[in-house]
Amino acid sequence: MNRPENPAGPSGGGRGAVWRVAIAAAALLAAMAIPAAGRAQTPAAAGDRDAVREIVREYLLERPEIIEEALGALRARREAYEQARIATAIREHDAAIRFHPMSPVSGNLEGDVTMVEFLDYQCGYCKRSLQPVKDLLAADDGLRVVWKEFPILGPVSRFAARAAMAAARQGLYLEYHLAVMGSRGQLTEDRVIELAGGAGLDLGRLRSDMEDPAIEAYLDETATLARTLGIGGTPAFVIGETLVPGAAGGERLRELIARVRSGG
């Protein structure tokens, strides 16, 4: 399996700062290692050690921005490495992410761009993202949206996710989704059923389908997939090879969709 290149190499932004700190740190470590000789340590060696420590201390006190530059460079490399890891994971699990036969799909089923959303019906940030996603579905006739039920906020979330999957079997997933995600107030099992009825679902069939072990297995499979991608919360969007954690505005989503269309 191909893995992203480790970002520990010397290239990248802030290289000079990183290596200045690295040299200073190496000198300090070398100085601190002098006592390894134990009792054989000489006064001169101890003096050298203290001198190097003082040089490093003075240098960093005079140029404290070097530490900030080095930390920024390290943070950027870690972020780049994580994005590369995620992109690799998305490629390796593309079929499960975008084309799982049980995943509900809205918009253009043959669309040229697929946007995947991992969601929880009790998630306030998911509710905040509802309108941007609705706007995209209404405005972009080439967009295909895949919904991934990822109930992480307790038993009611799991109940609502099972009902969503059962609603998909009646061809009314989006109607259910909009009703439950757009609701206000505390969500309970009774409230889920009430909202499902208002969305036009056959409640007897809904309750029966919700008990299908295949739905439970699919939700477990989706949770495993989310962990593989590094998704720890909701919402999370996958567009192309980019993972967007958290509530995303319409502008950001449109930007990523346009990037995929342009081949970027």
Secondary structure, DSSP 8 states (H G I E B T S, - for coil): ------TTSS-STTHHHHHHHHHHHHHHHHHHHGGGGGGG--HHHHHHHHHHHHHHHHHHHH-THHHHHHHHHHHHHHHHHHHHHHHHHHHHTHHHHH--TTS-EEE-TT-SEEEEEEE-TT-HHHHHHHHHHHHHHHH-TTEEEEEEE---S-HHHHHHHHHHHHHHHTT-HHHHHHHHHT--S---HHHHHHHHHHTT--HHHHHHHHT-HHHHHHHHHHHHHHHHHT--SS-EEEETTEEEES---HHHHHHHHHHHHTT-
